[in-house]
Amino acid sequence: MGSQGGFGQSKEFLDLVKSIGEARSKAEEDRIVLNEIETLKRRISEPDIPKRKMKEYIIRLVYVEMLGHDASFGYIHAVKMTHDDNLVLKRTGYLAVTLFLNEDHDLIILIVNTIQKDLKSDNYLIVCAALNAVCKLINEETIPAVLPQVVELLGHSKEAVRRKAIMALHRFYQKSPSSVQHLVSNFRKRLCDNDPGVMGATLCPLFDLITVDVNSYKDLVISFVSILKQVAERRLPKSYDYHQMPAPFIQIRLLKILALLGSGDKQASENMYTVVGDIFRKCDSSSNIGNAVLYECICCVSSIYANPKLIESAADVIARFLKSDSHNLKYMGIDALGRLIKTSPEIAEQHQLAVIDCLEDPDDTLKRKTFELLYKMTKSSNVEVIVDRMIDYMISINDNHYKTEIASRCVELAEQFAPSNHWFIQTMNKVFEHAGDLVNIKVAHNLMRLIAEGFGEDDDNADSQLRSSAVESYLRIIGEPKLPSVFLQVICWVLGEYGTADGKVSASYITGKLCDVAEAYSNDETIKAYAITALMKIYAFEIAAGRKVDMLPECQSLIEELSASHSTDLQQRAYELEAVTGLDAYAVEIIMPADASCEDIEIDKNLSFLNGYVEQALEKGAQPYIPENERSGMLSVSNFRSQDQHEASIHGLRFEAYELPKPSVPSRPPVSLASATELAPVPEPSYPRVTQNVASVPSVSSADPSDLRLRLDGVQKKWGRPTYTPSETSTSTSTSEKTVNGVTKVDAARDTIYSKVRDTAYDSRKPDAEIPLEKQKLAASLFGGSSKTERRASTTSHRAGKASSHVIEKPQASKASDKTVAEKTIVQPPPDLLDLGEPAVLSRSPSIDPFKQLEGLLDSPQVPSNSNHGAAGANKDSDIMGLHAETAGSGPSSGIVNPVPTNKNDLDLLSGLSNSTTNNALGGTPTAHSTQVSKGPNTKDSLEKDSLVRQMGVTPTSPNPNLFKDLLG
């Protein structure tokens, strides 16, 4: 580079490149680059660096990054260089930032403004550099900032700018299709651009658009065909030729687009036949690019509506590919043949010997592609040869991923085209034996289902022969060492289900084999579970048939071992086996019917068999069952769930704006049992109390009546999920993908051409006399027989068992839960000086206790007034927590619960009565050990108050006279 003097770089940079090229190890190369990084860090931070030097430093940074080292310390200098007015420096800066940065880098925001300015530049080279940066650096969020300017550049006078503008819009479509959806018409207009380069660039976004929505662009078929015809006739400038092929990449892109537009559309396909046939005739197959165009023509012919002449031309090209000595061309020929046989299956017979040559080729990639071809062309006449070849290849390879794929294909072909039951069982045994645990568990389940259901035919004898053949083969295989776990599961299930069905093998022999399997694979709980279940089936079938069951000693020891197993599943299976062997024949036949693995299970969701038991229980006085939707006032799990969700919303982050403080309501709100989880508010008495590590309970008078519940902030919950980790659920939406219809229809004319086509065999490179007899037999077995694909349905009467579950919901009403929560949160007050030790007797009558009201008056210096007292008094007796509060208040050391006045008159009387008492009762300055109660002014006033109080309600039984005397003075 530097020796020619073309770039004017310094000798230091050239020595760096030379030393890296001569490095003998990666460690030596890293040492050289790290020294260069230290040098650049020191020099790039120097002040007043000449622009020529800075340009070289940026190029050296690019070189460091290309070698895999970090040069992030110089990114900002590359960004600064994009702001330079000099064209060379600006282009160098754009080149560096497109290599250094990605679309989500933090420095992108510093380049957007520069790009916007450069897109308006008069120098088209600067505009092209900016468009290059747009394709690389602009992300979805910054597309709107440059989109209008890029659209304006579609009409630029320079074709290079128009081409890069199309590329930028295509990039925008790939990043955010919605941002340029309204600009699709611009792509159509640019398709008619005078410059072939702009037209060729437009084909790329149009291909993506047509892939998503074919029908919207059907009107462009004529235009695409016209362009392809002009290209094929060499009407484009010579500068677009590549290896003497006229614009081959434009041809390939146009053929891809025509394949999409002509799929399943006869009218659109007819417009393409002529130009595609011309390309088949004129295309040069001596170069790789010419073969690439021919291969794309074959793909187009296999996708559009079939035409006999085009299919024949494609077959000739495939023959040339398969005759070639190049493995690449053979690979293309096998792939093209696999595409073409979907439209015309008879094509493969013309190339049978070439396919066999590829099958025996040492190139593993070519061999795998040939197996894919054979998989597509399998039918009843050649399934045995193809599957045997695939199994032999599966045994020879070590690639587990491809071995799994081959195994699944062998199973699928065996299920569809099995010529006999015996061959099917033997094939499945080979697959399981050699593929091992790589076989998908679904394959094992499908095999068990297929054996249980048969081949879907009405002939029961054929199904019985299939099962007998499976049992015989599995009894021979079960003794082999190191069998795969999945295969053993199938063996145990088949032996347990059908081992004694035909009576050829005794039950004791099969049970002994199953016990040996369980003992040999003692570390695999799944195999032991299958084995013990198979034993239970065999013993059950023997008991149901009335035959005597003699349990072998090894079976008895196995049952004893599993009964003490750490696995509860194995324990349950062992106990079930012991229980089944102790039942009579009738019960066992009902529990374990023979050959009923595929029978539908009818489940009685209403449990009608319990009707008699329920009626007897009701006659004896049992409570009837109350459905959940008819229950009221009872706690259930759903209530706790709603409470957890509410608490989760309380403790979660809130993003709404701050609300104005709500005015305090100086009254006690009503308490109603709106929800079973809403606890009654516990008012805080005005006398002093000692609290430790308990969240403060707000005063009832300042609480909002619409949101009254026990505050549990900071208190650990006793039921449900923890308070501190509320769960939040989220829903996800799934997007549906719109697929393009790729089904190809075959014209009736396709079937007539081959009656007139030559019957000559494949023209091999060897004379017929030199073809080995073995290869001729293999070709006859692969491609001979009927040409029609005969596919037998794997199962025509798949019966899926209905999985139902009995869910018996029991009412769960925990009345003590609310009380426990309240007891945990109510803080015990100090001993009440007014309580003289005699417990108060609760009154269950709906009236209000006036003495309780007097006690409440002494708790607070002010009696709140509210218009909703009537509702509170009406709901008092139905409130569970209210009952608990009364019970708690009756003890000698419990707090006094304020009763709620029943009406406004009672409130006025109590207000007057409260004003006559001293304010220092409990409402003054609180003290912990001294509380003074002032007496009334005289005895007359006290007697009047006594009479007023007695008019408020029923006097409770056995009041405390001493307390009454102290209160009224």
N, C-alpha and C positions, 0 to 999 in steps of 0.2 A: 504494500500500500504506500508506505512512505518513500520507498526507493524510487517509485515513479514520480513522486512529488505532486500527486494529484490532489491531495487534501490539505497540504500545507501544515501538517501537524508537527509538533516539536519532536526532537530526537528522544526526549525522555518518554513520551508516550509510545513511540515506536519501539524503544527498548523494552517497555512494559509488555507490549504485545508479543515481542519476540521471546522474552523470558517465559511468559506463560505458555507459549507454544512449545518451548523446549523443556518444560517441566516433566520430570520422569515419574512423578507420583502426585496423588491428590493432596497429600500433606504439603509437598513443596509448592504446589499451586496455591493452596490456601495461605501459606506463609507470604508468598509474593503479593497476593491480593490484600491481605491484612496490612502489610507495609504500605501499599498504595492508599488504602483507606486512611491511615494515619497521616500520610502526606497531604491528601486532599482535605482532610479536616483542618489541618493547620493553614494551608494556603488559601482555602476558600473563605476563611474568616478574616483575611487581611483586608485592610481598607484600600479603596481606590484601585481595584483590580481592573486592568484593561479588558475591554469587551472581547477582544480576540482570545485572551487567556481564559476568561470565564467560559467562553464557548468550548474551549478545549477541556476545561475541568468538567463541564456538564457531559461531554461525550465520554470522558473517562469514568464518570459516575454511571452512565448507561452501561459501559463495559463491565463495571463491578457488579451491577445488578444482574446483568445477563449471566454472570458466573455464579449466581446464587447467593451473593452476600448482601448485607443491608447497607443501603446508601441513603437512608431517610434524612440524614443531616443535611443533604443538599437539595431536598425537594423544593424548599422555598425559593432557592436560587433559580431553579428551572421555571417555577411559576413567575418569578420576576422577569425572566428572559422573554416570556410570551408578551409582556407589555412593551418590549422594545420596538422602535419604529423601523429598525433595519430589517429587511426581508429575511436575510440569512439567519440572523439571530432569532427572529420570531419563529421561523420554521423549525430551528433547532430546539427552541423552548417547547413548542407544541409537540415535537417528536418525543422529547424527554418526558413531558408530563403524561402523554398517552401511554408510555411504557412504565412510568413510576406509579401512577395513581390509578385507583379504580373509581367507579361511579359513586361510591359511598364514602370516599375519603373526605376528611375535614377541610382540605384545601380547595375542594371543588368550588366552594362559594366564592373564592377569590378569582376564579377563571371565568365565571359566567359573564361578568360584565365585559371582560376583554373579548370574549367570543361574540357577544352581541355587537360590539363596536367593529370587530373585524369582518363580520358578515355583511356589513354595509360598506366595506372598503371598495375603492375603485380598482384596486389591483386584484385581478382574479386569482393570482397565486396565493395571496393572503386569505381570500375567501375559501379557496380549496383547503388550505391548512386548517382554517377554523372549522370547516365541515368535517374534516377528518377527526378533529378533537370532539366534535359533537357526537359522532357515532360511537366514540369510545367512552366519553366522560359524562354525558348528560344522562341523568337518571329520570325516573318517572315524575319526581316532584318538580324538577326544573325544565321539563319539556315545554310547558306553557310559556316560559320566558323566551325561548328561541323559535318556537313553532311558526309564528307569523313570518318571520324573516326567512326561514327555510322554504316556506311555501312561495314566497316572492321570488326566490332564486330559481324556481322551476321554469321561469321565463327568461332566464339570463341568456345573454348572447353567446357565451362560451359553452360549448357542449360538455366540457369537463366539469363545469360548475353544475350544469343541469343533471349530469350523471351522479355527481356526489350528493346533490340535493335529494334525488330519488333514493339513494342508499340511506341517507339520513332519515327520511320518512319511513322507509322499511324498518329501520332500527327502532324508530318510535313505535311502530305497529307491534314489533316483537315485545317491546317493554310494556306498552300500555295500548292495547287495541282500541279502547274507547276514545283515546285522545285524538286519533286520526281517522275515526270511522267516517266522519263527514268529508274526508278528503279522498275517498276512494275514486271519485270521478277523475281526479288528477292523474291517477295511474292509467286510466283508460285513454286519456288525451295524450300522455307521453308515449303510449304504444305506437302512435302514428308520428313520432318525432323523426325529423329528417336524418338525424345521426344514428347509425346502427348501434353505437355504444349506449346511447340513452335508451333506445328500444330494448336492447339486451338487458340493461339494468332493471327495466320495468318488469321483465318477465319474472324476476325473483319475488317481489311482493305480490304479483298477480297469482303466482303458484300457491303461495300461502293462503291467499283469500279464496281461491277456488277449492283448495283442500277442505276449507271449513264449510263453504256453501257453493255447491256445484251449480245448482239451478239458476242462480243469479247471473251466471256468466256464460250461459249457453249461447247467447247472441254473438259471442266473440269467436265462435268456432271458425267461421269463414275468415275472419281476420288472421287468426293463428295459422290456418292452412295456407293462406296467401303468403304470409311472411315466410313460412317454412319452405314453400315452393320457390320463392325468390332466393332464399339462402342456398337451397340444393342446386339451383341453376347457376350459381356463382355470380350473382348480380351484386354482391357486396364487394367493397374494395379488397385488393389483395392483402392488405395489412391485417385482415381478419382471418386469413388462412393459417392453419396449423398443420404442419406435415402434409401439405397439399390437400388438406380437407377444408372446405369452406365453412368457416365459423362453426366448428363442431360442438362447442359448448352451448351455443345458441340453439343448435339443432337438438341436442339432448334435452335442454330445458323445454323446448316446444313439444317434443315427443312425450315428455312427462305430463305436460298440461293436457295434451290431446287424449292421453290415456284416461285421465280423470273425467274429461268432458264426454268421452264416448262410451263410458262404462254403462251398459244396459240401455243405451239410446241408439236405436237403429238409424234414425234419420241423421243424427250427428255423425255417426260412424261412417255412413256412406260418403260423406264429404271428405273423409280422410283417406279412403282406400287408395286413391290415385297417387297422392303425394307420398304415402308410405311405401307403395310399390315402387315408385321411382327411386326412393332412397335405397331399397333393397338391391336394385339393379345397378345404380351408379356408385354405390359406396365401395371404397377400396378396402379390402380386407388384409392388405399386406402390412398395415401399421396398427399399433395398439389403439390409437384414437379412432381409426376406422372400425375396428372390432367393437369398440365401446358404443359407437353410434348404431351398429347392427344389433348389438345386444339390447339397446334401448328400443329399437324397432320391434324386436321380438316381445319385449315386455308390453309395448303398446298394443300389438296384435292380440296378445293373450287377454288384454283388459277390455278392448272395445268389442262391439258386436262382431261375431265371427264372420270371416270371409274365406271361402275355400282357397282362392288363389294366394292370399296373403299367408294362410297357414302352410301351404306348400312351400312358399318362399322361405318362411321361417324354419321349416324342417330342413331345407337344404343348408341354410346357414348353420343350424345346430350340427348337422353332419360334418361340416367343415371344422367346427370347433372340436368335436369329439375325435376327429382324425388327427388333429394337431399333436405334435410332440410336446408342446408347452402345457405344463400342468395348470397354468392360469387359464388358458383357453379351454382346457378340458373342464375345469371347474365352472367356467361360464356356460359351457355347453350343458353340463348336468343341471345347473340351476335354471337355465332357459327351458330345458326339457321338462323339468318339474312344473314350471309355470304353464307350459303349453298343453300338458296332458290334462289339465283341468278343463280345457276347451275341447281337446281331441285326444282321448285316451289311446287311440290306435297308433299315434306317433311313436310311442315307446317301443313297439314291436319292430320297427324299422332299424332301431339302434341297440338291439339287445346285446350283441356281442361287445359293442363299445362300452355299454354299461357294466358288463361283467369284467372287462379289462380294468375299468376304474375301480370296481369293487375289490380287485386283487392288487391294486396299486399300492406300493409302500408308503405313498404320501397319505398321512393320517387325515389331513383336512379334506382331501379329495374323497377318501373313503367315507367319511362322515356325511359329506354332501350326497354321496351315492346312496347311502342308507336312507337319507331323507327322501330321495326319489323313489326308492323301493317301497317305503312306507306309504307314499301317495298312490302307488300303482298296485297295491296289494288287492287280491281278490281270492275267491274260494279255491281256484285252481293252483295258485302259487303260494298260498299262505304258509304251508309247511316249510318250503325251501327258504323263504324270506325270514321267517321267525327263527329257524335253526341257524341261519347265517348271523342274524342279529345277536342271538344268545352266544354263539361262538366268539363274536367280536366283543361282547360284553365281558366274557371271561378273560379275554386277552388284555384288556386295558386296565389302568390303575386310576383313571380320572373318575372320582366318585360322583361328581356332578353329572358327567355324561353317562356314567353307568346307570344312575337313577333315571335319566331320560330314556335310555334304551330299554330299561326294565318296564317302565310305564307303557312304552309303545308296544312291547311284546305282549303285555297283558291286554291292552286294548285290541290288538289284532286277533289274539286268541279268543277273546270274547265274541268278536264280530264274525270271524270266518272259520271257527273251529270245525274241521270236517268230521270229527268223532269225539265222543266223550272221553275215551281213553287218551287220545292225543292231547286234549285240552288239559286233563289232570296232569299228565306227564310234563307238559310245557310249563304249567304253573309251578310244579315242583322244582323244575330246573331254575326258573326265575327266582324263586324264593331261596333256593339253596345257594346260588352263586351271587345274587345281589345282596342277600342278607338283610340287615336292618336298614339298608338304603331304600328298600321298597316302602313306599308310602303306606301308612296304616290304613288309609282308605281303600287301597288295593286289596288288603286282607279282608276288610269288611265286605267289599264287593264280591270277593270270591266266596265268602261264607254265605252271602245272600244268594248268589247264583246257584250254589249247590243246594240251598234250601228250597229255592223256587223252581229250579230246573231251567230249561231253556225257553220257558213260556209256551210250550206246546201242550196239546191235550193228551199226549201219550204218556201215561204214568209209568209205563215200563221203561221208557228211555230215561226218565228222571231217576228211577230206582237203580238202573244200571250205572248212571253217573255217580250216585252216592256209594254204591257198592265198590266201584272202581276207585273212588277216592279213599274209602276205608282200607282197601287192600294195599294201595300204594303207601298210605300213611303208616300202616302197621309195619311195612318193610323199612320205611325211612326213620321211624321214631327211635330206633336203636343206634343210629349213627351219632358220633360225638360232635359237639359244638355246632348244633343247629341254630339258626338265627331265632331270636325271641319272637319275632312276628310270625315266622313259619310255625313255631311250636304252638302259638296261640290258635292258629288255624287248625292244626292237627288235633289239639285237645278238644276244640269245639266240635269238629266233625266226628271224632270218635265218641264223644259223649252223646251227640244227637243221633247218630246213625250207626254206631258201632255194632249194635245187636239187632238192627232193623231186619236184616235178611236172614238172621239165624245161622250164618256160616261160622261165626266166631263166637266163642263162649264169653260170657260176661266176666268170668274170673280172669281169663287171659288179658282182656282189655284193661280191667282194673289194675292188674299187676303192672302192665306197661305204663299206665298213668302214674302209679305210685313211684315207679322208677324215674319217670321224668321229673316229678316233684322233688325226689331226693337228689337227682343229679344237678338240678338248677335251684338249689335251696336258697340262693341269694337273690333270686328274681321273684318278688312277691306276685307279679302279674301272672307268671307261668303257674305258680302254685295255686293262685286263685282260679285260673282256668281249669287246672287239673282237678281240684276238689269239687268244682261245679260239675265237671264231666262225670266224676264218680257218683255224685248225687243223682244225675240224670240216669245213669245206667242202673243203679239200685232202684230208683223209682220205677223205671220201665219194667224191671224184673218183678217187683212187688205187684205192680198193676196187672201184669200178665199171669199172676198167680203162681209164679215159680219161687222156689225156695232160695233165699239169699244167704250165702255163706261168705261172710266178710273175711278177707285174707288178713293174716296177722300184720303184714306191712301196711295195709290200709288202716287197720285199727291203730297202729302206732302213729301213722300220719295224722289221723284225726286227733289223737291225744296231743301230739306236738302242736298242731295248729290251734287247738283249744286254749293253749297257754301262750300263744304267740303275742308279741307286742302289737301286731297289727289288728286293729278291731275288725277290719274287713275279713281277714282270714279267720278270726275267732267266730264271727257271725256265720260264715259259710260252714265251718266245722260243726257248730251247734245245729244249724239247719239240717245238715246231713244226718246227724244223730236223731233229730226229731222226725225226719221223713222215714227213716228205717224203722221207727217204732209205730208207724200208723198202719191202718188196714188198707187193703187193696182199693176200696172205693174212694177213700179219702185221697190216697196218693194219685189215683187216676184223675181226680178233679184238680189237684194242686199242680201236677206235672203231666199234662197230656202229651201223648207221643206225637212227634212231627207237627208241632204247633208253633214253631218259632216264627212263622210268618203270618199267623192268624191275627186278625184284628181283635184288640182287647176292648170290650165294652165296659165303660166305667159309669157307675150310677152316682152322679154328682149329688143327688138329693138324699142318698143313703136311705133308700126306702126300706131296706131290710131291717132297719132299726125301729120301724114304726110300732111294732108290737111291744118292744121294750119300753119305748117312750110312753105309750098308752098305759102300760102297767104302772110306770113310775108316777104318772099324773093321777091315776086312781088312788095311789097311796099318799097323795098330798104333796108331791114334788112341785116346785115352782116351774111354770112353763118357760120355755126359751124365748127370750126377747131379741129380735133381730137388732143389729147394730144401728140401723137407720131409724129405729123406733125408740131407742133409748134416750132418756133425758135426765140431766142431773147426774150423770155417771161419768167417771173418768175412763178414758180409753187411750190406747197407744197413739192414735191419731191426734188426740189433744196434746199429748206430750210432744209429738212431732211439730205441731203448729207452734207450741211454746218455744221449742228450740229454734225454729225458723225466725220467730219474732226476736228472740234474744240475739240471734246472729245478725239480724238487721240493726239491732241497737248497738252492738259492739263493733260493727263494721265501720269503715270509713265513710263519711258523708261528704258529698261534694257540692251540695246545694248552697245557695247564698245564706248568710247569717239571717236569722229571723229576729224580729223585734221581740223583746221580753213580754210574756203574757201577763196581764194584770192579775194580781192575786185575788182569790175569791175567799172572803172571810167567813166561810161557812163550811160545814162538814158535808161533803157530797154523799149522795145515796150509794149504797153498796148493793149491787145486784149480781146474781149468779149468771152473768152473761156467758161466761166460758168456764169450763171445769178447771182450767189452769189459772184463772185470774184469782189471786189471793186477796183476802180482805185487807184493807189498809190498817196498819196498827198505829194509832196516834201516839205521838210522843208527849208524855205528861210534862207538866211545867215544873214539877219539882226536880231537884237535882238527881242525877244518876251517874254511876261510874261505868264507862264503856272502855273496852279494851279490844283493839284490832277488829272492830266491827264497823262496817260502812254506815255512815250517818243516814238516818231515815228522815226525809223531809216532813215538815209539819203538814198536817192534813189541811189546815186552813189555807195554806198557800199552794196547794196542789191543784192541778187542773182536773175538774170533775170527769172529763172525758178520757183521762189516762191515769187511772188510779190502780196501782198494783204494788205488790211488795217489791221494794228495791233490793235486788240481789247483786248489785255491782260489787265485784271483788269477793263475793262469797262463792265458794266452790259448790257446784250442784251435786246432789246425791243421786239423781236419776237422769238417764239420757246421756247425751254427749257432753263433754266438759264445756263449761261456760267460756273458758279462755280460748278454745279452738273451735269457733263456729264453722260449720261446713257451708260452703257455697257451691251451688250447682251451676253449671254452665251448659248451654246447649250449643251444639255445633250444626251448622248447616252444610249439607253436602251439595256439591255442585254436580249437575248432570252434564255429561259430555255428549255432544251431538256427533254421531258417527255418520260416515258417508257410506252410502249404499255401494258395496263393491261386488254385487252379484252379477255375474255375466250370464247372459242367455245365449244359447247356441241355436243358430238358424238351422232349419231342416235341411238346407242345402249342404250342410257340413257332412251329413251322413251319406250323401250320394257320391261325393267325390272319390271316396276310397274304393268304391266299386269299380271305378274306371282307372284308378291309379295303378301303377306297375306293381306287380307282386314279387318283384325281385327282392332278394334278401339284402341285408346290410352289406355294403361294399367294404369289406374290411381291408386292412392293409396286408393281411396274409391271404394267400390263395386258399380255396376251400380244402384242398388236399392237406394243407398244413395245419388246419384247425384241429386241435385235439378232440377226441371223441368225448372226453369228460366235460369239456367246455360246451360242446354241442348239446349234451344232455342237460347241463345246467341251464342253458339258454332256453331249451324246450320246456323245462319245468318252471322257469320264471315267467316267460312271455307266452307260452303255449296255452291251449285251452280257450275257453270262451273269453272274448274280449270285453264282455259286459261286466261291470262291477256288481258282484252279487254280495250284498251285505246283509247278513242276518242280524236282526235286532238282538242285542244282548239280552234284554229281558223285555217282554211285552206286557208282563203283568206284575210289575213291581208293586208290591203292596207295602206301603209304609205304615208301620205301627203307629197308632195314634197315642201320642204321649200326653197323658192327662195326669193331673195331680189332684189329690183330694186336699182341700184346704178347709179345715174346720176351725173356725174362728170362735174363740171363747171370750166372753165378756170379761174384761179386766177392769174392774172398778176398785181403785185403791183409795178408800176414804181416808186412810190414815196418812196419806202422803202429804196432803195440805197441812194437816196438823203438825206433822213432823217438821216441815219447812218453817212453819210459824214459830214452833218452839225453839228452833235453832236460831232464829233471827231476833226474837223479842228479847230485849235486854231486861233482866230482872231488876226492878227498882229497889231502893232501900226499904226497910220495914215501915209500913204505914202506921203512923202514930194514932190515926183515927180508928184503926181496926183493933178491937179489944180482945181478939182471940176467938170469938165465937164465929163459926162458919155460917155464912149466909146460905139460906135455902133457895135453890133456883125455882123459879116459877115457869112452868111450860105453857102457861096461858098466853094467848095472843096480846094481852094488855101489857102496859109498861109499868115497871116497878118504880114507884115514886121515890123510894129510898135510894135505889140505884141512880135515879136522876139527881137526887141531892148529893150523892157521892161524886157524881160527874161534875156538878156545879162547883164543888170544892177543888176539883182538879185544875180548873182554869178560871182566871179572873173575869173572862168575858165569855158570854154565850153567843155563838155565831147565829146569824139569821140567814135563812135560805128558804126559798119558796119550794124546794124539792124535798122537804122533810117528810111529807106524807108518803112518798114512794119509798123512802128509806125505811120508815117504820113498818110499812107493809111487807118489805122484803127481809126484815130482820130475822124472823123466825125460820125462814127457809134457807138462810145462809149458814153453810157448814162452819165457816170460820167464825161466824158470830156466836154459834153455840160453843165453840172452843174457847172464845174469848170470855164468855160468861163463866165457863167452868174454871178457867184459869184465874178469874178474878175472885172466886169464892175462897181461895186458900188464904191462909193468914199472911203469907209473904208475897202474894201476887199483886200486880198493879191493878188499878181500878179502870175499867173500860167505860168510857162515856156513853150513856144511852142517848138515843136520838129522840127529841120531842116529836110527838105524833101530829100536832097541828099548831097553828099560829096562836090560838088562845093559850094553850099550854106553854108556848114559848114566851108569851107576854107575862104570864104568871111567874114563870121561872126567872124571867129577866128582873121583875120587881123583887122577887125573893133574893136574887143574887146581889142586887144593889144594896140590900139591907145588911149583907154580911161584910165583914172587913176584907180589904183588899190584900191583907197580908196573910190570908189563909194559905195559899200556895202560889200566888201570882207575884209576890214581891221579889226582893232579892233572894235567890235561892241559897240556902245553907244546908249542909249535909246532915247535921245532927239536931237542929232545933227548928221547929215549925210551930208557931203560935196561932191559935184559933180564937178570934175575938167573939164574944158573946153578944146577943141582941141587946137592944137598948132597955127593954122591959119585958115583963112576962106577958102583958096583954098583946103586944105585937107578936110575940112568939106563938101564942095560941091562935091568933088570926092566920099566921102563916101555916100552922099545923092544919087548920081546917081547909085552907086552900089546897094544900098538898094532897089531902085525903080525897078531895073532889077530882083529882086528876086520873085516878085509876083504882084498881082493886088493891087493897092493902095486902102485902105478902104475909104469908102465914109465919107466925112466931118471929116478929121483928125483935131486934135487939133494943130493949128499953133504955139501957144506959147510953148507947150510941145516939138514940133519938133525943134523949135529954141533953146530951152535950151539943148536939147540932143546933137545937132550937133555943138553947140558953135557958 
